[in-house]
Amino acid sequence: MKIRKNFLKVRVPTILEFVRKIVICGISHILKTDLQSSGSNLFLEK
């Protein structure tokens, strides 16, 4: 039982880190495509 608890303690942070990287990559990818599709009008307006 002790081994399993240690296994979970090690695995959960790595899984969360993995999920976080996917989310960050996904968001940045969406933002990049939005910026490309709308062009540089956003920067010119400000």
N, C-alpha and C positions, 0 to 999 in steps of 0.2 A: 504493500500500500504506500509505503514511503517513496518508493521509486516512482510510482505513478504521480504522486503530488509534485515531486521535483520535475518530472517530465512536463506536467501542465504548467508549472511556474516558468519553465524555459520556453515552452511552445507558445503560450499566449502572447507575450510581448513580441515575438517574431511574427506571429500572425497579424497582430495589430499593426506592426511596422509595415508589413507587406500590403495590408489593406490601405494604409495611409498613403503609401507610395502610389498605389493604383489610383486612388482618389485625386491626389495632387496632379499626377500625370494626365488624368482624364480632364480635370478642370483646366489645366494649362493648355491642353490640346483644343478644348472647346473655345477657350478665349482666343487662341491663335487663329482658329478658323473664322471666328466672328470678326476679328480685326482684319483678316485678309478679305473677307467677303464685303465688308463695309468700306474697305479701302482706308486711306489715311484721313478721311473727312473728320473723324473724331478728334484728331490732333489739331487739325486746322481750325475747327470751331472754337476750341478753348483758348 
